[in-house]
Amino acid sequence: MHTRREAIRSRPTLNTTYRVALGGFGGLVLIAGLTMVPYPGPGWLIVFAGLGLLATEFAWAHRVNTFAKHHYHRWMRWIARQHPVVKLAVMTATCAIVLVTLWLMGAFSLVGGWLGLRWGWLRSPLLIG
């Protein structure tokens, strides 16, 4: 793999194309991960994967990845030490964020439509129609 990368690096046009493609793909993975962070599932794993992809070519991404991992682990250790009431408050806030974003994206209206519910409050204020 290293030999192949060095061959690409020796050709400026191919190297630029490679870096742009990797940057675009890594950026999409990173954005997808950031979008998934408040939801149950692998949001942070995908964020770190996107940063890892970007870090293969960009030094700034390596620094951001190291910083993010450090603070993620620091946050998780802090949460683990907290009283159950604080943990419940964090879970409630996370749940509220998920519900609000689902509502804003129109998911409530969509599911309500499937069930034959035409309640006005289910409609997203961001979506017209």
A tleap script that builds the chain and sets N, CA, C and O, in Angstrom:
source leaprc.protein.ff14SB
mol = sequence {
  NMET HIE THR ARG ARG GLU ALA ILE ARG SER
  ARG PRO THR LEU ASN THR THR TYR ARG VAL
  ALA LEU GLY GLY PHE GLY GLY LEU VAL LEU
  ILE ALA GLY LEU THR MET VAL PRO TYR PRO
  GLY PRO GLY TRP LEU ILE VAL PHE ALA GLY
  LEU GLY LEU LEU ALA THR GLU PHE ALA TRP
  ALA HIE ARG VAL ASN THR PHE ALA LYS HIE
  HIE TYR HIE ARG TRP MET ARG TRP ILE ALA
  ARG GLN HIE PRO VAL VAL LYS LEU ALA VAL
  MET THR ALA THR CYS ALA ILE VAL LEU VAL
  THR LEU TRP LEU MET GLY ALA PHE SER LEU
  VAL GLY GLY TRP LEU GLY LEU ARG TRP GLY
  TRP LEU ARG SER PRO LEU LEU ILE CGLY
}
set mol.1.N position { 0.833 -1.189 0.000 }
set mol.1.CA position { 0.000 0.000 0.000 }
set mol.1.C position { 0.880 1.255 0.000 }
set mol.1.O position { 0.609 2.224 -0.709 }
set mol.2.N position { 1.929 1.209 0.806 }
set mol.2.CA position { 2.824 2.360 0.896 }
set mol.2.C position { 3.496 2.633 -0.447 }
set mol.2.O position { 3.652 3.790 -0.837 }
set mol.3.N position { 3.893 1.580 -1.157 }
set mol.3.CA position { 4.540 1.729 -2.464 }
set mol.3.C position { 3.576 2.344 -3.465 }
set mol.3.O position { 3.948 3.220 -4.246 }
set mol.4.N position { 2.337 1.878 -3.434 }
set mol.4.CA position { 1.327 2.435 -4.341 }
set mol.4.C position { 1.098 3.909 -4.055 }
set mol.4.O position { 1.000 4.717 -4.978 }
set mol.5.N position { 1.013 4.262 -2.774 }
set mol.5.CA position { 0.780 5.667 -2.411 }
set mol.5.C position { 1.946 6.532 -2.844 }
set mol.5.O position { 1.741 7.655 -3.304 }
set mol.6.N position { 3.152 6.040 -2.707 }
set mol.6.CA position { 4.331 6.808 -3.136 }
set mol.6.C position { 4.334 6.997 -4.655 }
set mol.6.O position { 4.750 8.047 -5.146 }
set mol.7.N position { 3.874 5.990 -5.399 }
set mol.7.CA position { 3.783 6.125 -6.853 }
set mol.7.C position { 2.772 7.211 -7.226 }
set mol.7.O position { 3.003 7.993 -8.148 }
set mol.8.N position { 1.662 7.250 -6.509 }
set mol.8.CA position { 0.654 8.295 -6.753 }
set mol.8.C position { 1.215 9.660 -6.381 }
set mol.8.O position { 1.027 10.636 -7.108 }
set mol.9.N position { 1.903 9.724 -5.252 }
set mol.9.CA position { 2.453 10.987 -4.769 }
set mol.9.C position { 3.488 11.566 -5.742 }
set mol.9.O position { 3.653 12.784 -5.811 }
set mol.10.N position { 4.179 10.710 -6.487 }
set mol.10.CA position { 5.216 11.183 -7.414 }
set mol.10.C position { 4.627 11.845 -8.668 }
set mol.10.O position { 5.345 12.517 -9.407 }
set mol.11.N position { 3.334 11.657 -8.907 }
set mol.11.CA position { 2.677 12.264 -10.070 }
set mol.11.C position { 1.728 13.359 -9.563 }
set mol.11.O position { 0.672 13.045 -9.015 }
set mol.12.N position { 2.087 14.638 -9.737 }
set mol.12.CA position { 1.325 15.746 -9.140 }
set mol.12.C position { -0.172 15.761 -9.462 }
set mol.12.O position { -0.989 15.972 -8.566 }
set mol.13.N position { -0.537 15.544 -10.711 }
set mol.13.CA position { -1.956 15.592 -11.066 }
set mol.13.C position { -2.714 14.453 -10.402 }
set mol.13.O position { -3.796 14.655 -9.852 }
set mol.14.N position { -2.145 13.265 -10.456 }
set mol.14.CA position { -2.778 12.105 -9.824 }
set mol.14.C position { -2.837 12.282 -8.306 }
set mol.14.O position { -3.825 11.912 -7.671 }
set mol.15.N position { -1.786 12.844 -7.734 }
set mol.15.CA position { -1.758 13.082 -6.296 }
set mol.15.C position { -2.857 14.060 -5.884 }
set mol.15.O position { -3.547 13.837 -4.889 }
set mol.16.N position { -3.021 15.139 -6.642 }
set mol.16.CA position { -4.076 16.111 -6.336 }
set mol.16.C position { -5.451 15.477 -6.463 }
set mol.16.O position { -6.321 15.691 -5.619 }
set mol.17.N position { -5.643 14.701 -7.516 }
set mol.17.CA position { -6.921 14.009 -7.709 }
set mol.17.C position { -7.201 13.060 -6.547 }
set mol.17.O position { -8.319 13.011 -6.033 }
set mol.18.N position { -6.192 12.315 -6.142 }
set mol.18.CA position { -6.325 11.374 -5.027 }
set mol.18.C position { -6.704 12.105 -3.742 }
set mol.18.O position { -7.612 11.691 -3.021 }
set mol.19.N position { -5.996 13.197 -3.469 }
set mol.19.CA position { -6.265 13.952 -2.233 }
set mol.19.C position { -7.659 14.573 -2.241 }
set mol.19.O position { -8.334 14.588 -1.212 }
set mol.20.N position { -8.097 15.085 -3.391 }
set mol.20.CA position { -9.439 15.671 -3.495 }
set mol.20.C position { -10.500 14.583 -3.295 }
set mol.20.O position { -11.475 14.787 -2.573 }
set mol.21.N position { -10.304 13.434 -3.934 }
set mol.21.CA position { -11.273 12.327 -3.800 }
set mol.21.C position { -11.317 11.819 -2.362 }
set mol.21.O position { -12.396 11.618 -1.806 }
set mol.22.N position { -10.147 11.613 -1.760 }
set mol.22.CA position { -10.110 11.144 -0.377 }
set mol.22.C position { -10.694 12.193 0.562 }
set mol.22.O position { -11.416 11.857 1.501 }
set mol.23.N position { -10.384 13.452 0.312 }
set mol.23.CA position { -10.943 14.528 1.132 }
set mol.23.C position { -12.454 14.594 1.031 }
set mol.23.O position { -13.143 14.774 2.035 }
set mol.24.N position { -12.973 14.447 -0.187 }
set mol.24.CA position { -14.429 14.460 -0.375 }
set mol.24.C position { -15.097 13.284 0.311 }
set mol.24.O position { -16.095 13.454 1.012 }
set mol.25.N position { -14.549 12.090 0.112 }
set mol.25.CA position { -15.133 10.900 0.732 }
set mol.25.C position { -15.014 10.964 2.252 }
set mol.25.O position { -15.982 10.699 2.966 }
set mol.26.N position { -13.832 11.315 2.744 }
set mol.26.CA position { -13.648 11.440 4.197 }
set mol.26.C position { -14.554 12.501 4.794 }
set mol.26.O position { -15.088 12.327 5.890 }
set mol.27.N position { -14.729 13.604 4.070 }
set mol.27.CA position { -15.632 14.666 4.531 }
set mol.27.C position { -17.077 14.190 4.607 }
set mol.27.O position { -17.789 14.512 5.558 }
set mol.28.N position { -17.511 13.422 3.608 }
set mol.28.CA position { -18.879 12.877 3.634 }
set mol.28.C position { -19.070 11.916 4.806 }
set mol.28.O position { -20.102 11.947 5.477 }
set mol.29.N position { -18.075 11.063 5.050 }
set mol.29.CA position { -18.154 10.133 6.186 }
set mol.29.C position { -18.212 10.921 7.492 }
set mol.29.O position { -18.995 10.593 8.383 }
set mol.30.N position { -17.389 11.952 7.604 }
set mol.30.CA position { -17.374 12.790 8.806 }
set mol.30.C position { -18.718 13.476 9.026 }
set mol.30.O position { -19.236 13.479 10.143 }
set mol.31.N position { -19.285 14.057 7.973 }
set mol.31.CA position { -20.580 14.734 8.090 }
set mol.31.C position { -21.682 13.746 8.459 }
set mol.31.O position { -22.550 14.051 9.277 }
set mol.32.N position { -21.644 12.562 7.852 }
set mol.32.CA position { -22.633 11.531 8.198 }
set mol.32.C position { -22.514 11.162 9.671 }
set mol.32.O position { -23.524 11.022 10.362 }
set mol.33.N position { -21.293 11.005 10.151 }
set mol.33.CA position { -21.087 10.670 11.565 }
set mol.33.C position { -21.571 11.765 12.494 }
set mol.33.O position { -22.216 11.486 13.505 }
set mol.34.N position { -21.261 13.020 12.156 }
set mol.34.CA position { -21.714 14.137 12.988 }
set mol.34.C position { -23.233 14.215 13.027 }
set mol.34.O position { -23.817 14.553 14.056 }
set mol.35.N position { -23.867 13.901 11.907 }
set mol.35.CA position { -25.323 13.900 11.857 }
set mol.35.C position { -25.899 12.828 12.772 }
set mol.35.O position { -26.965 13.016 13.359 }
set mol.36.N position { -25.201 11.708 12.896 }
set mol.36.CA position { -25.692 10.577 13.695 }
set mol.36.C position { -25.341 10.659 15.179 }
set mol.36.O position { -25.839 9.852 15.964 }
set mol.37.N position { -24.506 11.601 15.582 }
set mol.37.CA position { -24.032 11.633 16.965 }
set mol.37.C position { -25.155 11.603 18.005 }
set mol.37.O position { -25.060 10.815 18.945 }
set mol.38.N position { -26.214 12.415 17.893 }
set mol.38.CA position { -27.208 12.373 18.969 }
set mol.38.C position { -28.114 11.143 18.937 }
set mol.38.O position { -28.873 10.914 19.878 }
set mol.39.N position { -28.046 10.363 17.886 }
set mol.39.CA position { -28.934 9.209 17.750 }
set mol.39.C position { -28.260 7.940 18.262 }
set mol.39.O position { -27.033 7.842 18.282 }
set mol.40.N position { -29.068 6.976 18.674 }
set mol.40.CA position { -28.480 5.691 19.084 }
set mol.40.C position { -27.758 5.065 17.897 }
set mol.40.O position { -28.257 5.093 16.772 }
set mol.41.N position { -26.612 4.518 18.148 }
set mol.41.CA position { -25.855 3.882 17.077 }
set mol.41.C position { -24.419 4.362 17.023 }
set mol.41.O position { -23.905 4.933 17.985 }
set mol.42.N position { -23.785 4.129 15.904 }
set mol.42.CA position { -22.334 4.340 15.812 }
set mol.42.C position { -21.902 5.739 15.384 }
set mol.42.O position { -20.922 5.871 14.652 }
set mol.43.N position { -22.596 6.778 15.813 }
set mol.43.CA position { -22.263 8.132 15.371 }
set mol.43.C position { -20.808 8.507 15.596 }
set mol.43.O position { -20.123 8.920 14.660 }
set mol.44.N position { -20.327 8.369 16.829 }
set mol.44.CA position { -18.949 8.762 17.123 }
set mol.44.C position { -17.951 7.867 16.413 }
set mol.44.O position { -16.897 8.338 15.986 }
set mol.45.N position { -18.262 6.586 16.277 }
set mol.45.CA position { -17.376 5.678 15.550 }
set mol.45.C position { -17.203 6.156 14.104 }
set mol.45.O position { -16.095 6.132 13.568 }
set mol.46.N position { -18.281 6.581 13.487 }
set mol.46.CA position { -18.227 7.051 12.100 }
set mol.46.C position { -17.498 8.393 12.017 }
set mol.46.O position { -16.781 8.642 11.048 }
set mol.47.N position { -17.671 9.257 13.015 }
set mol.47.CA position { -16.909 10.513 13.061 }
set mol.47.C position { -15.415 10.206 13.093 }
set mol.47.O position { -14.639 10.778 12.328 }
set mol.48.N position { -15.019 9.295 13.988 }
set mol.48.CA position { -13.601 8.961 14.095 }
set mol.48.C position { -13.089 8.263 12.835 }
set mol.48.O position { -11.928 8.437 12.464 }
set mol.49.N position { -13.941 7.475 12.173 }
set mol.49.CA position { -13.543 6.836 10.913 }
set mol.49.C position { -13.319 7.894 9.827 }
set mol.49.O position { -12.343 7.822 9.081 }
set mol.50.N position { -14.220 8.870 9.742 }
set mol.50.CA position { -14.056 9.951 8.766 }
set mol.50.C position { -12.795 10.746 9.022 }
set mol.50.O position { -12.053 11.064 8.093 }
set mol.51.N position { -12.550 11.068 10.282 }
set mol.51.CA position { -11.324 11.797 10.619 }
set mol.51.C position { -10.090 10.944 10.347 }
set mol.51.O position { -9.055 11.460 9.925 }
set mol.52.N position { -10.200 9.633 10.589 }
set mol.52.CA position { -9.083 8.735 10.307 }
set mol.52.C position { -8.759 8.692 8.822 }
set mol.52.O position { -7.589 8.702 8.437 }
set mol.53.N position { -9.790 8.643 7.990 }
set mol.53.CA position { -9.573 8.686 6.543 }
set mol.53.C position { -8.873 9.987 6.146 }
set mol.53.O position { -7.894 9.978 5.400 }
set mol.54.N position { -9.391 11.094 6.654 }
set mol.54.CA position { -8.796 12.389 6.334 }
set mol.54.C position { -7.372 12.504 6.869 }
set mol.54.O position { -6.521 13.143 6.250 }
set mol.55.N position { -7.117 11.884 8.019 }
set mol.55.CA position { -5.796 11.965 8.649 }
set mol.55.C position { -4.718 11.243 7.843 }
set mol.55.O position { -3.530 11.500 8.036 }
set mol.56.N position { -5.117 10.342 6.940 }
set mol.56.CA position { -4.106 9.684 6.112 }
set mol.56.C position { -3.433 10.654 5.153 }
set mol.56.O position { -2.344 10.377 4.650 }
set mol.57.N position { -4.074 11.791 4.897 }
set mol.57.CA position { -3.522 12.775 3.964 }
set mol.57.C position { -3.365 14.170 4.544 }
set mol.57.O position { -2.579 14.965 4.028 }
set mol.58.N position { -4.096 14.484 5.606 }
set mol.58.CA position { -4.118 15.857 6.117 }
set mol.58.C position { -3.734 15.880 7.594 }
set mol.58.O position { -4.382 15.243 8.425 }
set mol.59.N position { -2.682 16.614 7.907 }
set mol.59.CA position { -2.190 16.681 9.290 }
set mol.59.C position { -3.232 17.286 10.226 }
set mol.59.O position { -3.354 16.849 11.371 }
set mol.60.N position { -3.984 18.280 9.762 }
set mol.60.CA position { -4.990 18.915 10.623 }
set mol.60.C position { -6.021 17.885 11.084 }
set mol.60.O position { -6.491 17.950 12.220 }
set mol.61.N position { -6.378 16.932 10.213 }
set mol.61.CA position { -7.379 15.925 10.570 }
set mol.61.C position { -6.839 15.007 11.668 }
set mol.61.O position { -7.592 14.577 12.542 }
set mol.62.N position { -5.553 14.709 11.626 }
set mol.62.CA position { -4.946 13.889 12.679 }
set mol.62.C position { -5.029 14.618 14.022 }
set mol.62.O position { -5.355 14.016 15.045 }
set mol.63.N position { -4.734 15.910 14.007 }
set mol.63.CA position { -4.809 16.697 15.252 }
set mol.63.C position { -6.244 16.761 15.773 }
set mol.63.O position { -6.477 16.608 16.972 }
set mol.64.N position { -7.206 16.987 14.876 }
set mol.64.CA position { -8.616 17.048 15.281 }
set mol.64.C position { -9.072 15.690 15.815 }
set mol.64.O position { -9.792 15.627 16.812 }
set mol.65.N position { -8.659 14.605 15.161 }
set mol.65.CA position { -9.028 13.261 15.596 }
set mol.65.C position { -8.490 12.979 16.997 }
set mol.65.O position { -9.214 12.466 17.852 }
set mol.66.N position { -7.234 13.309 17.230 }
set mol.66.CA position { -6.626 13.117 18.551 }
set mol.66.C position { -7.363 13.941 19.600 }
set mol.66.O position { -7.677 13.439 20.680 }
set mol.67.N position { -7.637 15.197 19.288 }
set mol.67.CA position { -8.366 16.084 20.198 }
set mol.67.C position { -9.761 15.531 20.500 }
set mol.67.O position { -10.165 15.469 21.661 }
set mol.68.N position { -10.497 15.128 19.457 }
set mol.68.CA position { -11.870 14.635 19.620 }
set mol.68.C position { -11.905 13.347 20.441 }
set mol.68.O position { -12.752 13.194 21.320 }
set mol.69.N position { -10.990 12.424 20.158 }
set mol.69.CA position { -10.956 11.169 20.917 }
set mol.69.C position { -10.658 11.434 22.391 }
set mol.69.O position { -11.270 10.839 23.278 }
set mol.70.N position { -9.710 12.334 22.636 }
set mol.70.CA position { -9.359 12.668 24.022 }
set mol.70.C position { -10.578 13.202 24.775 }
set mol.70.O position { -10.878 12.763 25.886 }
set mol.71.N position { -11.270 14.151 24.157 }
set mol.71.CA position { -12.411 14.759 24.837 }
set mol.71.C position { -13.624 13.833 24.884 }
set mol.71.O position { -14.413 13.912 25.825 }
set mol.72.N position { -13.787 12.973 23.909 }
set mol.72.CA position { -14.858 11.968 23.957 }
set mol.72.C position { -14.641 11.036 25.149 }
set mol.72.O position { -15.564 10.790 25.925 }
set mol.73.N position { -13.422 10.520 25.291 }
set mol.73.CA position { -13.135 9.613 26.417 }
set mol.73.C position { -13.246 10.350 27.755 }
set mol.73.O position { -13.706 9.789 28.750 }
set mol.74.N position { -12.820 11.603 27.761 }
set mol.74.CA position { -12.947 12.421 28.979 }
set mol.74.C position { -14.422 12.584 29.363 }
set mol.74.O position { -14.775 12.449 30.534 }
set mol.75.N position { -15.282 12.874 28.379 }
set mol.75.CA position { -16.730 13.023 28.612 }
set mol.75.C position { -17.327 11.716 29.130 }
set mol.75.O position { -18.117 11.726 30.074 }
set mol.76.N position { -16.954 10.596 28.520 }
set mol.76.CA position { -17.503 9.310 28.934 }
set mol.76.C position { -17.082 8.962 30.368 }
set mol.76.O position { -17.877 8.421 31.137 }
set mol.77.N position { -15.837 9.273 30.722 }
set mol.77.CA position { -15.396 9.034 32.114 }
set mol.77.C position { -16.170 9.925 33.083 }
set mol.77.O position { -16.534 9.485 34.174 }
set mol.78.N position { -16.425 11.178 32.689 }
set mol.78.CA position { -17.179 12.105 33.535 }
set mol.78.C position { -18.603 11.587 33.741 }
set mol.78.O position { -19.102 11.558 34.866 }
set mol.79.N position { -19.246 11.183 32.658 }
set mol.79.CA position { -20.617 10.652 32.748 }
set mol.79.C position { -20.660 9.430 33.662 }
set mol.79.O position { -21.581 9.286 34.466 }
set mol.80.N position { -19.671 8.558 33.539 }
set mol.80.CA position { -19.653 7.328 34.355 }
set mol.80.C position { -19.578 7.642 35.842 }
set mol.80.O position { -20.074 6.864 36.655 }
set mol.81.N position { -18.969 8.762 36.218 }
set mol.81.CA position { -18.826 9.126 37.633 }
set mol.81.C position { -20.055 9.845 38.201 }
set mol.81.O position { -20.129 10.055 39.411 }
set mol.82.N position { -21.002 10.219 37.371 }
set mol.82.CA position { -22.107 11.058 37.816 }
set mol.82.C position { -23.201 10.266 38.525 }
set mol.82.O position { -23.337 9.052 38.372 }
set mol.83.N position { -23.960 11.005 39.298 }
set mol.83.CA position { -25.130 10.467 39.986 }
set mol.83.C position { -26.153 10.037 38.931 }
set mol.83.O position { -26.214 10.631 37.854 }
set mol.84.N position { -26.950 9.021 39.229 }
set mol.84.CA position { -27.961 8.577 38.253 }
set mol.84.C position { -28.901 9.689 37.770 }
set mol.84.O position { -29.382 9.636 36.638 }
set mol.85.N position { -29.165 10.685 38.607 }
set mol.85.CA position { -30.039 11.787 38.194 }
set mol.85.C position { -29.393 12.581 37.054 }
set mol.85.O position { -30.071 12.970 36.104 }
set mol.86.N position { -28.085 12.818 37.151 }
set mol.86.CA position { -27.371 13.536 36.092 }
set mol.86.C position { -27.366 12.696 34.814 }
set mol.86.O position { -27.576 13.222 33.721 }
set mol.87.N position { -27.126 11.390 34.956 }
set mol.87.CA position { -27.155 10.505 33.788 }
set mol.87.C position { -28.532 10.534 33.132 }
set mol.87.O position { -28.637 10.574 31.906 }
set mol.88.N position { -29.585 10.514 33.945 }
set mol.88.CA position { -30.946 10.565 33.416 }
set mol.88.C position { -31.202 11.900 32.711 }
set mol.88.O position { -31.860 11.936 31.672 }
set mol.89.N position { -30.687 12.988 33.269 }
set mol.89.CA position { -30.856 14.299 32.638 }
set mol.89.C position { -30.157 14.344 31.273 }
set mol.89.O position { -30.701 14.894 30.315 }
set mol.90.N position { -28.965 13.771 31.184 }
set mol.90.CA position { -28.240 13.743 29.904 }
set mol.90.C position { -29.005 12.883 28.899 }
set mol.90.O position { -29.137 13.259 27.734 }
set mol.91.N position { -29.511 11.725 29.346 }
set mol.91.CA position { -30.288 10.871 28.444 }
set mol.91.C position { -31.571 11.567 27.991 }
set mol.91.O position { -31.975 11.436 26.836 }
set mol.92.N position { -32.210 12.304 28.896 }
set mol.92.CA position { -33.436 13.023 28.552 }
set mol.92.C position { -33.144 14.126 27.540 }
set mol.92.O position { -33.900 14.311 26.587 }
set mol.93.N position { -32.055 14.853 27.742 }
set mol.93.CA position { -31.679 15.908 26.790 }
set mol.93.C position { -31.364 15.309 25.420 }
set mol.93.O position { -31.758 15.863 24.393 }
set mol.94.N position { -30.663 14.195 25.403 }
set mol.94.CA position { -30.356 13.520 24.141 }
set mol.94.C position { -31.637 13.079 23.446 }
set mol.94.O position { -31.786 13.259 22.237 }
set mol.95.N position { -32.556 12.504 24.205 }
set mol.95.CA position { -33.840 12.067 23.651 }
set mol.95.C position { -34.609 13.264 23.090 }
set mol.95.O position { -35.221 13.161 22.026 }
set mol.96.N position { -34.584 14.386 23.788 }
set mol.96.CA position { -35.276 15.586 23.313 }
set mol.96.C position { -34.680 16.073 21.995 }
set mol.96.O position { -35.412 16.466 21.088 }
set mol.97.N position { -33.361 16.048 21.891 }
set mol.97.CA position { -32.697 16.463 20.650 }
set mol.97.C position { -33.118 15.557 19.497 }
set mol.97.O position { -33.415 16.033 18.401 }
set mol.98.N position { -33.142 14.266 19.747 }
set mol.98.CA position { -33.548 13.307 18.710 }
set mol.98.C position { -34.985 13.569 18.281 }
set mol.98.O position { -35.272 13.628 17.086 }
set mol.99.N position { -35.893 13.725 19.245 }
set mol.99.CA position { -37.304 13.942 18.919 }
set mol.99.C position { -37.517 15.249 18.150 }
set mol.99.O position { -38.280 15.286 17.184 }
set mol.100.N position { -36.852 16.301 18.573 }
set mol.100.CA position { -37.005 17.588 17.884 }
set mol.100.C position { -36.470 17.503 16.456 }
set mol.100.O position { -37.104 18.003 15.528 }
set mol.101.N position { -35.311 16.875 16.274 }
set mol.101.CA position { -34.781 16.791 14.910 }
set mol.101.C position { -35.650 15.899 14.027 }
set mol.101.O position { -35.828 16.197 12.846 }
set mol.102.N position { -36.190 14.819 14.568 }
set mol.102.CA position { -37.103 13.982 13.789 }
set mol.102.C position { -38.353 14.767 13.392 }
set mol.102.O position { -38.831 14.647 12.264 }
set mol.103.N position { -38.878 15.563 14.311 }
set mol.103.CA position { -40.048 16.394 14.027 }
set mol.103.C position { -39.717 17.423 12.942 }
set mol.103.O position { -40.484 17.603 11.996 }
set mol.104.N position { -38.564 18.100 13.085 }
set mol.104.CA position { -38.174 19.111 12.104 }
set mol.104.C position { -37.929 18.514 10.722 }
set mol.104.O position { -38.155 19.178 9.710 }
set mol.105.N position { -37.468 17.270 10.675 }
set mol.105.CA position { -37.222 16.612 9.387 }
set mol.105.C position { -38.492 16.021 8.793 }
set mol.105.O position { -38.459 15.508 7.674 }
set mol.106.N position { -39.613 16.078 9.511 }
set mol.106.CA position { -40.876 15.603 8.975 }
set mol.106.C position { -41.176 14.138 9.231 }
set mol.106.O position { -42.122 13.598 8.657 }
set mol.107.N position { -40.395 13.484 10.077 }
set mol.107.CA position { -40.612 12.062 10.333 }
set mol.107.C position { -41.943 11.810 11.039 }
set mol.107.O position { -42.613 10.819 10.748 }
set mol.108.N position { -42.333 12.677 11.949 }
set mol.108.CA position { -43.609 12.486 12.663 }
set mol.108.C position { -44.779 12.561 11.696 }
set mol.108.O position { -45.699 11.747 11.766 }
set mol.109.N position { -44.747 13.532 10.799 }
set mol.109.CA position { -45.807 13.693 9.813 }
set mol.109.C position { -45.869 12.491 8.876 }
set mol.109.O position { -46.953 12.031 8.517 }
set mol.110.N position { -44.714 11.992 8.486 }
set mol.110.CA position { -44.652 10.836 7.600 }
set mol.110.C position { -45.289 9.610 8.251 }
set mol.110.O position { -46.145 8.954 7.657 }
set mol.111.N position { -44.867 9.313 9.456 }
set mol.111.CA position { -45.416 8.146 10.165 }
set mol.111.C position { -46.888 8.373 10.486 }
set mol.111.O position { -47.694 7.447 10.386 }
set mol.112.N position { -47.247 9.599 10.872 }
set mol.112.CA position { -48.658 9.919 11.121 }
set mol.112.C position { -49.508 9.691 9.882 }
set mol.112.O position { -50.633 9.200 9.975 }
set mol.113.N position { -48.970 10.049 8.721 }
set mol.113.CA position { -49.677 9.817 7.458 }
set mol.113.C position { -49.904 8.331 7.205 }
set mol.113.O position { -50.964 7.939 6.719 }
set mol.114.N position { -48.921 7.509 7.530 }
set mol.114.CA position { -49.065 6.059 7.375 }
set mol.114.C position { -50.188 5.518 8.248 }
set mol.114.O position { -50.892 4.576 7.883 }
set mol.115.N position { -50.335 6.150 9.425 }
set mol.115.CA position { -51.340 5.686 10.384 }
set mol.115.C position { -52.676 6.399 10.220 }
set mol.115.O position { -53.619 6.129 10.963 }
set mol.116.N position { -52.763 7.311 9.249 }
set mol.116.CA position { -54.003 8.039 9.011 }
set mol.116.C position { -54.230 9.192 9.973 }
set mol.116.O position { -55.353 9.680 10.096 }
set mol.117.N position { -53.189 9.630 10.651 }
set mol.117.CA position { -53.294 10.743 11.604 }
set mol.117.C position { -52.916 12.045 10.889 }
set mol.117.O position { -51.815 12.159 10.350 }
set mol.118.N position { -53.803 13.002 10.884 }
set mol.118.CA position { -53.554 14.274 10.197 }
set mol.118.C position { -53.491 15.430 11.205 }
set mol.118.O position { -53.995 16.521 10.941 }
set mol.119.N position { -52.885 15.184 12.328 }
set mol.119.CA position { -52.788 16.208 13.363 }
set mol.119.C position { -51.791 17.279 12.934 }
set mol.119.O position { -50.705 16.971 12.443 }
set mol.120.N position { -52.168 18.526 13.124 }
set mol.120.CA position { -51.346 19.649 12.693 }
set mol.120.C position { -49.986 19.716 13.361 }
set mol.120.O position { -49.001 20.107 12.734 }
set mol.121.N position { -49.925 19.339 14.623 }
set mol.121.CA position { -48.653 19.459 15.336 }
set mol.121.C position { -47.610 18.451 14.853 }
set mol.121.O position { -46.428 18.589 15.167 }
set mol.122.N position { -48.033 17.444 14.097 }
set mol.122.CA position { -47.072 16.473 13.564 }
set mol.122.C position { -46.242 17.062 12.403 }
set mol.122.O position { -45.131 16.611 12.127 }
set mol.123.N position { -46.814 18.085 11.731 }
set mol.123.CA position { -46.127 18.675 10.574 }
set mol.123.C position { -44.917 19.505 11.009 }
set mol.123.O position { -44.966 20.255 11.984 }
set mol.124.N position { -43.851 19.345 10.264 }
set mol.124.CA position { -42.638 20.107 10.514 }
set mol.124.C position { -42.859 21.565 10.117 }
set mol.124.O position { -43.449 21.830 9.069 }
set mol.125.N position { -42.398 22.514 10.930 }
set mol.125.CA position { -42.517 23.927 10.548 }
set mol.125.C position { -41.512 24.286 9.439 }
set mol.125.O position { -41.619 25.356 8.840 }
set mol.126.N position { -40.549 23.413 9.163 }
set mol.126.CA position { -39.539 23.686 8.140 }
set mol.126.C position { -39.964 23.216 6.752 }
set mol.126.O position { -39.480 23.732 5.745 }
set mol.127.N position { -40.870 22.236 6.698 }
set mol.127.CA position { -41.255 21.667 5.418 }
set mol.127.C position { -42.583 22.241 4.973 }
set mol.127.O position { -43.533 22.304 5.753 }
set mol.128.N position { -42.649 22.654 3.737 }
set mol.128.CA position { -43.885 23.204 3.185 }
set mol.128.C position { -44.620 22.078 2.484 }
set mol.128.O position { -44.016 21.292 1.754 }
set mol.129.N position { -45.916 22.001 2.704 }
set mol.129.CA position { -46.692 20.995 1.980 }
set mol.129.C position { -47.402 20.135 2.859 }
set mol.129.O position { -48.104 19.232 2.405 }
savepdb mol mol.pdb
quit
